[in-house]
C-alpha cells in the first residue's frame, strides 16, 4: 500500500474527504518526525512506539575496492509494534 492508497482507505473508513485524510496523515507524520528530532519517544498504545536510536561508529569494507573504511555514528528512527498490532498481523 502506498501513500495515496492509505489516504483513500483512511477516507473510506473515517468518512472524511480524501483531502482531509491527506491533511490528517501528513500532520501525523510531521508531528512524529518533529518529536523524534527533539529526542522524544512517540507511543501509540496498541499500535507501537517510535524512537530514535544511535548507531556507534564501526569499521566496514568497501565491496568494490576491499578497502577498510570507517562508517560514522548516526541516529536512526526505529519502530516497535505494539501487542495488538503484532497479534492482528499473525
BATIRO-716965 format. One record per residue: x, y, z negated of N, C-alpha, C in turn. Coordinates in steps of 0.2 Angstrom, whole numbers, plus 5000, padded with zeros to 4 digits. Layout:
BEGIN
<dovex><n_X>X</n_X><n_Y>Y</n_Y><n_Z>Z</n_Z><ca_X>X</ca_X><ca_Y>Y</ca_Y><ca_Z>Z</ca_Z><c_X>X</c_X><c_Y>Y</c_Y><c_Z>Z</c_Z></dovex>
...
END
This chain:
BEGIN
<dovex><n_X>5004</n_X><n_Y>4994</n_Y><n_Z>5000</n_Z><ca_X>5000</ca_X><ca_Y>5000</ca_Y><ca_Z>5000</ca_Z><c_X>5004</c_X><c_Y>5006</c_Y><c_Z>5000</c_Z></dovex>
<dovex><n_X>5003</n_X><n_Y>5011</n_Y><n_Z>5005</n_Z><ca_X>5007</ca_X><ca_Y>5017</ca_Y><ca_Z>5005</ca_Z><c_X>5003</c_X><c_Y>5022</c_Y><c_Z>5001</c_Z></dovex>
<dovex><n_X>5006</n_X><n_Y>5028</n_Y><n_Z>5001</n_Z><ca_X>5003</ca_X><ca_Y>5034</ca_Y><ca_Z>4998</ca_Z><c_X>4996</c_X><c_Y>5036</c_Y><c_Z>5000</c_Z></dovex>
<dovex><n_X>4995</n_X><n_Y>5036</n_Y><n_Z>5007</n_Z><ca_X>4988</ca_X><ca_Y>5038</ca_Y><ca_Z>5009</ca_Z><c_X>4983</c_X><c_Y>5032</c_Y><c_Z>5008</c_Z></dovex>
<dovex><n_X>4985</n_X><n_Y>5026</n_Y><n_Z>5008</n_Z><ca_X>4980</ca_X><ca_Y>5021</ca_Y><ca_Z>5006</ca_Z><c_X>4979</c_X><c_Y>5021</c_Y><c_Z>4999</c_Z></dovex>
<dovex><n_X>4983</n_X><n_Y>5023</n_Y><n_Z>4995</n_Z><ca_X>4982</ca_X><ca_Y>5024</ca_Y><ca_Z>4987</ca_Z><c_X>4977</c_X><c_Y>5029</c_Y><c_Z>4986</c_Z></dovex>
<dovex><n_X>4978</n_X><n_Y>5035</n_Y><n_Z>4990</n_Z><ca_X>4974</ca_X><ca_Y>5041</ca_Y><ca_Z>4989</ca_Z><c_X>4967</c_X><c_Y>5039</c_Y><c_Z>4991</c_Z></dovex>
<dovex><n_X>4966</n_X><n_Y>5035</n_Y><n_Z>4997</n_Z><ca_X>4959</ca_X><ca_Y>5033</ca_Y><ca_Z>4999</ca_Z><c_X>4956</c_X><c_Y>5028</c_Y><c_Z>4994</c_Z></dovex>
<dovex><n_X>4960</n_X><n_Y>5024</n_Y><n_Z>4991</n_Z><ca_X>4957</ca_X><ca_Y>5019</ca_Y><ca_Z>4986</ca_Z><c_X>4955</c_X><c_Y>5023</c_Y><c_Z>4980</c_Z></dovex>
<dovex><n_X>4959</n_X><n_Y>5028</n_Y><n_Z>4977</n_Z><ca_X>4958</ca_X><ca_Y>5032</ca_Y><ca_Z>4972</ca_Z><c_X>4951</c_X><c_Y>5036</c_Y><c_Z>4973</c_Z></dovex>
<dovex><n_X>4950</n_X><n_Y>5038</n_Y><n_Z>4979</n_Z><ca_X>4944</ca_X><ca_Y>5042</ca_Y><ca_Z>4980</ca_Z><c_X>4938</c_X><c_Y>5038</c_Y><c_Z>4980</c_Z></dovex>
<dovex><n_X>4939</n_X><n_Y>5032</n_Y><n_Z>4983</n_Z><ca_X>4933</ca_X><ca_Y>5027</ca_Y><ca_Z>4983</ca_Z><c_X>4931</c_X><c_Y>5025</c_Y><c_Z>4976</c_Z></dovex>
<dovex><n_X>4936</n_X><n_Y>5023</n_Y><n_Z>4972</n_Z><ca_X>4934</ca_X><ca_Y>5021</ca_Y><ca_Z>4965</ca_Z><c_X>4932</c_X><c_Y>5026</c_Y><c_Z>4960</c_Z></dovex>
<dovex><n_X>4935</n_X><n_Y>5033</n_Y><n_Z>4961</n_Z><ca_X>4933</ca_X><ca_Y>5038</ca_Y><ca_Z>4957</ca_Z><c_X>4927</c_X><c_Y>5042</c_Y><c_Z>4959</c_Z></dovex>
<dovex><n_X>4925</n_X><n_Y>5042</n_Y><n_Z>4965</n_Z><ca_X>4920</ca_X><ca_Y>5046</ca_Y><ca_Z>4968</ca_Z><c_X>4922</c_X><c_Y>5053</c_Y><c_Z>4969</c_Z></dovex>
<dovex><n_X>4929</n_X><n_Y>5054</n_Y><n_Z>4969</n_Z><ca_X>4932</ca_X><ca_Y>5061</ca_Y><ca_Z>4971</ca_Z><c_X>4933</c_X><c_Y>5061</c_Y><c_Z>4978</c_Z></dovex>
<dovex><n_X>4934</n_X><n_Y>5067</n_Y><n_Z>4981</n_Z><ca_X>4936</ca_X><ca_Y>5068</ca_Y><ca_Z>4988</ca_Z><c_X>4943</c_X><c_Y>5065</c_Y><c_Z>4989</c_Z></dovex>
<dovex><n_X>4945</n_X><n_Y>5064</n_Y><n_Z>4995</n_Z><ca_X>4952</ca_X><ca_Y>5062</ca_Y><ca_Z>4996</ca_Z><c_X>4957</c_X><c_Y>5068</c_Y><c_Z>4994</c_Z></dovex>
<dovex><n_X>4955</n_X><n_Y>5074</n_Y><n_Z>4996</n_Z><ca_X>4959</ca_X><ca_Y>5080</ca_Y><ca_Z>4994</ca_Z><c_X>4960</c_X><c_Y>5080</c_Y><c_Z>4986</c_Z></dovex>
<dovex><n_X>4955</n_X><n_Y>5079</n_Y><n_Z>4983</n_Z><ca_X>4955</ca_X><ca_Y>5080</ca_Y><ca_Z>4975</ca_Z><c_X>4959</c_X><c_Y>5074</c_Y><c_Z>4973</c_Z></dovex>
<dovex><n_X>4959</n_X><n_Y>5068</n_Y><n_Z>4976</n_Z><ca_X>4963</ca_X><ca_Y>5062</ca_Y><ca_Z>4974</ca_Z><c_X>4970</c_X><c_Y>5063</c_Y><c_Z>4975</c_Z></dovex>
<dovex><n_X>4971</n_X><n_Y>5066</n_Y><n_Z>4981</n_Z><ca_X>4978</ca_X><ca_Y>5068</ca_Y><ca_Z>4983</ca_Z><c_X>4981</c_X><c_Y>5073</c_Y><c_Z>4978</c_Z></dovex>
<dovex><n_X>4978</n_X><n_Y>5078</n_Y><n_Z>4976</n_Z><ca_X>4980</ca_X><ca_Y>5083</ca_Y><ca_Z>4971</ca_Z><c_X>4981</c_X><c_Y>5080</c_Y><c_Z>4964</c_Z></dovex>
<dovex><n_X>4977</n_X><n_Y>5075</n_Y><n_Z>4962</n_Z><ca_X>4977</ca_X><ca_Y>5072</ca_Y><ca_Z>4956</ca_Z><c_X>4984</c_X><c_Y>5067</c_Y><c_Z>4956</c_Z></dovex>
<dovex><n_X>4985</n_X><n_Y>5064</n_Y><n_Z>4961</n_Z><ca_X>4990</ca_X><ca_Y>5059</ca_Y><ca_Z>4962</ca_Z><c_X>4997</c_X><c_Y>5063</c_Y><c_Z>4962</c_Z></dovex>
<dovex><n_X>4997</n_X><n_Y>5068</n_Y><n_Z>4966</n_Z><ca_X>5003</ca_X><ca_Y>5072</ca_Y><ca_Z>4966</ca_Z><c_X>5005</c_X><c_Y>5076</c_Y><c_Z>4959</c_Z></dovex>
<dovex><n_X>4999</n_X><n_Y>5078</n_Y><n_Z>4956</n_Z><ca_X>5000</ca_X><ca_Y>5081</ca_Y><ca_Z>4949</ca_Z><c_X>5003</c_X><c_Y>5076</c_Y><c_Z>4944</c_Z></dovex>
<dovex><n_X>5000</n_X><n_Y>5070</n_Y><n_Z>4945</n_Z><ca_X>5003</ca_X><ca_Y>5065</ca_Y><ca_Z>4940</ca_Z><c_X>5010</c_X><c_Y>5063</c_Y><c_Z>4941</c_Z></dovex>
<dovex><n_X>5012</n_X><n_Y>5063</n_Y><n_Z>4948</n_Z><ca_X>5019</ca_X><ca_Y>5061</ca_Y><ca_Z>4950</ca_Z><c_X>5024</c_X><c_Y>5067</c_Y><c_Z>4947</c_Z></dovex>
<dovex><n_X>5022</n_X><n_Y>5073</n_Y><n_Z>4949</n_Z><ca_X>5026</ca_X><ca_Y>5079</ca_Y><ca_Z>4947</ca_Z><c_X>5027</c_X><c_Y>5079</c_Y><c_Z>4939</c_Z></dovex>
<dovex><n_X>5021</n_X><n_Y>5078</n_Y><n_Z>4935</n_Z><ca_X>5021</ca_X><ca_Y>5078</ca_Y><ca_Z>4928</ca_Z><c_X>5026</c_X><c_Y>5073</c_Y><c_Z>4925</c_Z></dovex>
<dovex><n_X>5026</n_X><n_Y>5066</n_Y><n_Z>4928</n_Z><ca_X>5030</ca_X><ca_Y>5061</ca_Y><ca_Z>4926</ca_Z><c_X>5037</c_X><c_Y>5063</c_Y><c_Z>4927</c_Z></dovex>
<dovex><n_X>5039</n_X><n_Y>5065</n_Y><n_Z>4934</n_Z><ca_X>5045</ca_X><ca_Y>5067</ca_Y><ca_Z>4935</ca_Z><c_X>5048</c_X><c_Y>5073</c_Y><c_Z>4931</c_Z></dovex>
<dovex><n_X>5044</n_X><n_Y>5078</n_Y><n_Z>4929</n_Z><ca_X>5046</ca_X><ca_Y>5083</ca_Y><ca_Z>4925</ca_Z><c_X>5048</c_X><c_Y>5081</c_Y><c_Z>4918</c_Z></dovex>
<dovex><n_X>5044</n_X><n_Y>5076</n_Y><n_Z>4916</n_Z><ca_X>5045</ca_X><ca_Y>5073</ca_Y><ca_Z>4909</ca_Z><c_X>5052</c_X><c_Y>5069</c_Y><c_Z>4909</c_Z></dovex>
<dovex><n_X>5053</n_X><n_Y>5065</n_Y><n_Z>4914</n_Z><ca_X>5059</ca_X><ca_Y>5061</ca_Y><ca_Z>4914</ca_Z><c_X>5065</c_X><c_Y>5066</c_Y><c_Z>4915</c_Z></dovex>
<dovex><n_X>5065</n_X><n_Y>5071</n_Y><n_Z>4919</n_Z><ca_X>5070</ca_X><ca_Y>5076</ca_Y><ca_Z>4920</ca_Z><c_X>5072</c_X><c_Y>5079</c_Y><c_Z>4913</c_Z></dovex>
<dovex><n_X>5067</n_X><n_Y>5080</n_Y><n_Z>4909</n_Z><ca_X>5068</ca_X><ca_Y>5083</ca_Y><ca_Z>4902</ca_Z><c_X>5070</c_X><c_Y>5078</c_Y><c_Z>4897</c_Z></dovex>
<dovex><n_X>5071</n_X><n_Y>5072</n_Y><n_Z>4899</n_Z><ca_X>5073</ca_X><ca_Y>5066</ca_Y><ca_Z>4895</ca_Z><c_X>5068</c_X><c_Y>5063</c_Y><c_Z>4891</c_Z></dovex>
<dovex><n_X>5062</n_X><n_Y>5064</n_Y><n_Z>4892</n_Z><ca_X>5056</ca_X><ca_Y>5061</ca_Y><ca_Z>4888</ca_Z><c_X>5054</c_X><c_Y>5054</c_Y><c_Z>4891</c_Z></dovex>
<dovex><n_X>5051</n_X><n_Y>5050</n_Y><n_Z>4887</n_Z><ca_X>5048</ca_X><ca_Y>5044</ca_Y><ca_Z>4890</ca_Z><c_X>5040</c_X><c_Y>5046</c_Y><c_Z>4891</c_Z></dovex>
<dovex><n_X>5038</n_X><n_Y>5042</n_Y><n_Z>4896</n_Z><ca_X>5030</ca_X><ca_Y>5043</ca_Y><ca_Z>4898</ca_Z><c_X>5027</c_X><c_Y>5036</c_Y><c_Z>4897</c_Z></dovex>
<dovex><n_X>5023</n_X><n_Y>5035</n_Y><n_Z>4892</n_Z><ca_X>5020</ca_X><ca_Y>5029</ca_Y><ca_Z>4890</ca_Z><c_X>5012</c_X><c_Y>5029</c_Y><c_Z>4892</c_Z></dovex>
<dovex><n_X>5010</n_X><n_Y>5025</n_Y><n_Z>4896</n_Z><ca_X>5003</ca_X><ca_Y>5024</ca_Y><ca_Z>4898</ca_Z><c_X>5001</c_X><c_Y>5018</c_Y><c_Z>4895</c_Z></dovex>
<dovex><n_X>4997</n_X><n_Y>5018</n_Y><n_Z>4890</n_Z><ca_X>4995</ca_X><ca_Y>5012</ca_Y><ca_Z>4886</ca_Z><c_X>4991</c_X><c_Y>5007</c_Y><c_Z>4891</c_Z></dovex>
<dovex><n_X>4994</n_X><n_Y>5001</n_Y><n_Z>4892</n_Z><ca_X>4990</ca_X><ca_Y>4996</ca_Y><ca_Z>4896</ca_Z><c_X>4993</c_X><c_Y>4996</c_Y><c_Z>4903</c_Z></dovex>
<dovex><n_X>4996</n_X><n_Y>5001</n_Y><n_Z>4905</n_Z><ca_X>4999</ca_X><ca_Y>5002</ca_Y><ca_Z>4912</ca_Z><c_X>5007</c_X><c_Y>5001</c_Y><c_Z>4912</c_Z></dovex>
<dovex><n_X>5010</n_X><n_Y>5005</n_Y><n_Z>4908</n_Z><ca_X>5018</ca_X><ca_Y>5004</ca_Y><ca_Z>4907</ca_Z><c_X>5021</c_X><c_Y>5010</c_Y><c_Z>4905</c_Z></dovex>
<dovex><n_X>5028</n_X><n_Y>5010</n_Y><n_Z>4904</n_Z><ca_X>5032</ca_X><ca_Y>5015</ca_Y><ca_Z>4902</ca_Z><c_X>5037</c_X><c_Y>5017</c_Y><c_Z>4907</c_Z></dovex>
<dovex><n_X>5038</n_X><n_Y>5024</n_Y><n_Z>4908</n_Z><ca_X>5043</ca_X><ca_Y>5026</ca_Y><ca_Z>4912</ca_Z><c_X>5048</c_X><c_Y>5029</c_Y><c_Z>4908</c_Z></dovex>
<dovex><n_X>5055</n_X><n_Y>5028</n_Y><n_Z>4909</n_Z><ca_X>5060</ca_X><ca_Y>5031</ca_Y><ca_Z>4905</ca_Z><c_X>5066</c_X><c_Y>5032</c_Y><c_Z>4909</c_Z></dovex>
<dovex><n_X>5071</n_X><n_Y>5036</n_Y><n_Z>4907</n_Z><ca_X>5077</ca_X><ca_Y>5037</ca_Y><ca_Z>4910</ca_Z><c_X>5083</c_X><c_Y>5033</c_Y><c_Z>4907</c_Z></dovex>
<dovex><n_X>5087</n_X><n_Y>5029</n_Y><n_Z>4910</n_Z><ca_X>5092</ca_X><ca_Y>5025</ca_Y><ca_Z>4908</ca_Z><c_X>5099</c_X><c_Y>5028</c_Y><c_Z>4911</c_Z></dovex>
<dovex><n_X>5104</n_X><n_Y>5027</n_Y><n_Z>4907</n_Z><ca_X>5111</ca_X><ca_Y>5029</ca_Y><ca_Z>4910</ca_Z><c_X>5115</c_X><c_Y>5023</c_Y><c_Z>4912</c_Z></dovex>
<dovex><n_X>5117</n_X><n_Y>5023</n_Y><n_Z>4918</n_Z><ca_X>5122</ca_X><ca_Y>5018</ca_Y><ca_Z>4920</ca_Z><c_X>5129</c_X><c_Y>5020</c_Y><c_Z>4919</c_Z></dovex>
<dovex><n_X>5133</n_X><n_Y>5016</n_Y><n_Z>4916</n_Z><ca_X>5140</ca_X><ca_Y>5018</ca_Y><ca_Z>4915</ca_Z><c_X>5144</c_X><c_Y>5018</c_Y><c_Z>4921</c_Z></dovex>
<dovex><n_X>5150</n_X><n_Y>5021</n_Y><n_Z>4921</n_Z><ca_X>5154</ca_X><ca_Y>5021</ca_Y><ca_Z>4927</ca_Z><c_X>5157</c_X><c_Y>5014</c_Y><c_Z>4928</c_Z></dovex>
<dovex><n_X>5158</n_X><n_Y>5012</n_Y><n_Z>4934</n_Z><ca_X>5160</ca_X><ca_Y>5005</ca_Y><ca_Z>4935</ca_Z><c_X>5165</c_X><c_Y>5005</c_Y><c_Z>4941</c_Z></dovex>
<dovex><n_X>5168</n_X><n_Y>4999</n_Y><n_Z>4942</n_Z><ca_X>5173</ca_X><ca_Y>4998</ca_Y><ca_Z>4947</ca_Z><c_X>5169</c_X><c_Y>4994</c_Y><c_Z>4952</c_Z></dovex>
<dovex><n_X>5169</n_X><n_Y>4996</n_Y><n_Z>4959</n_Z><ca_X>5166</ca_X><ca_Y>4992</ca_Y><ca_Z>4964</ca_Z><c_X>5171</c_X><c_Y>4991</c_Y><c_Z>4970</c_Z></dovex>
<dovex><n_X>5169</n_X><n_Y>4987</n_Y><n_Z>4975</n_Z><ca_X>5174</ca_X><ca_Y>4986</ca_Y><ca_Z>4980</ca_Z><c_X>5170</c_X><c_Y>4988</c_Y><c_Z>4987</c_Z></dovex>
<dovex><n_X>5174</n_X><n_Y>4992</n_Y><n_Z>4991</n_Z><ca_X>5171</ca_X><ca_Y>4994</ca_Y><ca_Z>4997</ca_Z><c_X>5171</c_X><c_Y>4988</c_Y><c_Z>5002</c_Z></dovex>
<dovex><n_X>5165</n_X><n_Y>4986</n_Y><n_Z>5004</n_Z><ca_X>5165</ca_X><ca_Y>4980</ca_Y><ca_Z>5008</ca_Z><c_X>5168</c_X><c_Y>4980</c_Y><c_Z>5015</c_Z></dovex>
<dovex><n_X>5169</n_X><n_Y>4986</n_Y><n_Z>5018</n_Z><ca_X>5172</ca_X><ca_Y>4987</ca_Y><ca_Z>5024</ca_Z><c_X>5180</c_X><c_Y>4987</c_Y><c_Z>5024</c_Z></dovex>
<dovex><n_X>5183</n_X><n_Y>4990</n_Y><n_Z>5018</n_Z><ca_X>5190</ca_X><ca_Y>4990</ca_Y><ca_Z>5018</ca_Z><c_X>5193</c_X><c_Y>4986</c_Y><c_Z>5012</c_Z></dovex>
<dovex><n_X>5188</n_X><n_Y>4983</n_Y><n_Z>5008</n_Z><ca_X>5190</ca_X><ca_Y>4979</ca_Y><ca_Z>5002</ca_Z><c_X>5194</c_X><c_Y>4983</c_Y><c_Z>4997</c_Z></dovex>
<dovex><n_X>5194</n_X><n_Y>4989</n_Y><n_Z>4998</n_Z><ca_X>5197</ca_X><ca_Y>4994</ca_Y><ca_Z>4993</ca_Z><c_X>5193</c_X><c_Y>4995</c_Y><c_Z>4987</c_Z></dovex>
<dovex><n_X>5196</n_X><n_Y>4995</n_Y><n_Z>4981</n_Z><ca_X>5193</ca_X><ca_Y>4996</ca_Y><ca_Z>4974</ca_Z><c_X>5191</c_X><c_Y>5003</c_Y><c_Z>4974</c_Z></dovex>
<dovex><n_X>5185</n_X><n_Y>5004</n_Y><n_Z>4972</n_Z><ca_X>5183</ca_X><ca_Y>5011</ca_Y><ca_Z>4971</ca_Z><c_X>5179</c_X><c_Y>5012</c_Y><c_Z>4964</c_Z></dovex>
<dovex><n_X>5179</n_X><n_Y>5018</n_Y><n_Z>4962</n_Z><ca_X>5175</ca_X><ca_Y>5019</ca_Y><ca_Z>4956</ca_Z><c_X>5168</c_X><c_Y>5022</c_Y><c_Z>4957</c_Z></dovex>
<dovex><n_X>5163</n_X><n_Y>5019</n_Y><n_Z>4954</n_Z><ca_X>5157</ca_X><ca_Y>5021</ca_Y><ca_Z>4955</ca_Z><c_X>5155</c_X><c_Y>5025</c_Y><c_Z>4949</c_Z></dovex>
<dovex><n_X>5153</n_X><n_Y>5031</n_Y><n_Z>4950</n_Z><ca_X>5152</ca_X><ca_Y>5036</ca_Y><ca_Z>4945</ca_Z><c_X>5146</c_X><c_Y>5034</c_Y><c_Z>4941</c_Z></dovex>
<dovex><n_X>5146</n_X><n_Y>5036</n_Y><n_Z>4934</n_Z><ca_X>5140</ca_X><ca_Y>5035</ca_Y><ca_Z>4930</ca_Z><c_X>5134</c_X><c_Y>5039</c_Y><c_Z>4933</c_Z></dovex>
<dovex><n_X>5128</n_X><n_Y>5037</n_Y><n_Z>4932</n_Z><ca_X>5122</ca_X><ca_Y>5041</ca_Y><ca_Z>4934</ca_Z><c_X>5116</c_X><c_Y>5039</c_Y><c_Z>4930</c_Z></dovex>
<dovex><n_X>5111</n_X><n_Y>5043</n_Y><n_Z>4930</n_Z><ca_X>5105</ca_X><ca_Y>5042</ca_Y><ca_Z>4927</ca_Z><c_X>5100</c_X><c_Y>5039</c_Y><c_Z>4932</c_Z></dovex>
<dovex><n_X>5096</n_X><n_Y>5034</n_Y><n_Z>4930</n_Z><ca_X>5091</ca_X><ca_Y>5031</ca_Y><ca_Z>4934</ca_Z><c_X>5084</c_X><c_Y>5031</c_Y><c_Z>4930</c_Z></dovex>
<dovex><n_X>5079</n_X><n_Y>5031</n_Y><n_Z>4934</n_Z><ca_X>5072</ca_X><ca_Y>5030</ca_Y><ca_Z>4932</ca_Z><c_X>5071</c_X><c_Y>5023</c_Y><c_Z>4931</c_Z></dovex>
<dovex><n_X>5067</n_X><n_Y>5021</n_Y><n_Z>4926</n_Z><ca_X>5065</ca_X><ca_Y>5014</ca_Y><ca_Z>4925</ca_Z><c_X>5058</c_X><c_Y>5014</c_Y><c_Z>4923</c_Z></dovex>
<dovex><n_X>5055</n_X><n_Y>5008</n_Y><n_Z>4925</n_Z><ca_X>5048</ca_X><ca_Y>5007</ca_Y><ca_Z>4923</ca_Z><c_X>5047</c_X><c_Y>5000</c_Y><c_Z>4920</c_Z></dovex>
<dovex><n_X>5044</n_X><n_Y>5000</n_Y><n_Z>4915</n_Z><ca_X>5042</ca_X><ca_Y>4993</ca_Y><ca_Z>4912</ca_Z><c_X>5035</c_X><c_Y>4992</c_Y><c_Z>4911</c_Z></dovex>
<dovex><n_X>5032</n_X><n_Y>4987</n_Y><n_Z>4915</n_Z><ca_X>5025</ca_X><ca_Y>4987</ca_Y><ca_Z>4915</ca_Z><c_X>5022</c_X><c_Y>4985</c_Y><c_Z>4908</c_Z></dovex>
<dovex><n_X>5016</n_X><n_Y>4987</n_Y><n_Z>4907</n_Z><ca_X>5013</ca_X><ca_Y>4986</ca_Y><ca_Z>4900</ca_Z><c_X>5010</c_X><c_Y>4979</c_Y><c_Z>4901</c_Z></dovex>
<dovex><n_X>5007</n_X><n_Y>4976</n_Y><n_Z>4895</n_Z><ca_X>5005</ca_X><ca_Y>4969</ca_Y><ca_Z>4895</ca_Z><c_X>4999</c_X><c_Y>4968</c_Y><c_Z>4899</c_Z></dovex>
<dovex><n_X>4994</n_X><n_Y>4973</n_Y><n_Z>4899</n_Z><ca_X>4988</ca_X><ca_Y>4972</ca_Y><ca_Z>4903</ca_Z><c_X>4990</c_X><c_Y>4972</c_Y><c_Z>4911</c_Z></dovex>
<dovex><n_X>4994</n_X><n_Y>4976</n_Y><n_Z>4913</n_Z><ca_X>4996</ca_X><ca_Y>4977</ca_Y><ca_Z>4920</ca_Z><c_X>5000</c_X><c_Y>4970</c_Y><c_Z>4922</c_Z></dovex>
<dovex><n_X>5004</n_X><n_Y>4968</n_Y><n_Z>4918</n_Z><ca_X>5008</ca_X><ca_Y>4962</ca_Y><ca_Z>4919</ca_Z><c_X>5003</c_X><c_Y>4956</c_Y><c_Z>4919</c_Z></dovex>
<dovex><n_X>4998</n_X><n_Y>4955</n_Y><n_Z>4915</n_Z><ca_X>4993</ca_X><ca_Y>4950</ca_Y><ca_Z>4915</ca_Z><c_X>4989</c_X><c_Y>4950</c_Y><c_Z>4921</c_Z></dovex>
<dovex><n_X>4987</n_X><n_Y>4956</n_Y><n_Z>4923</n_Z><ca_X>4982</ca_X><ca_Y>4957</ca_Y><ca_Z>4929</ca_Z><c_X>4986</c_X><c_Y>4954</c_Y><c_Z>4935</c_Z></dovex>
<dovex><n_X>4992</n_X><n_Y>4955</n_Y><n_Z>4935</n_Z><ca_X>4996</ca_X><ca_Y>4953</ca_Y><ca_Z>4942</ca_Z><c_X>4997</c_X><c_Y>4945</c_Y><c_Z>4942</c_Z></dovex>
<dovex><n_X>4997</n_X><n_Y>4942</n_Y><n_Z>4936</n_Z><ca_X>4998</ca_X><ca_Y>4934</ca_Y><ca_Z>4936</ca_Z><c_X>4992</c_X><c_Y>4931</c_Y><c_Z>4939</c_Z></dovex>
END
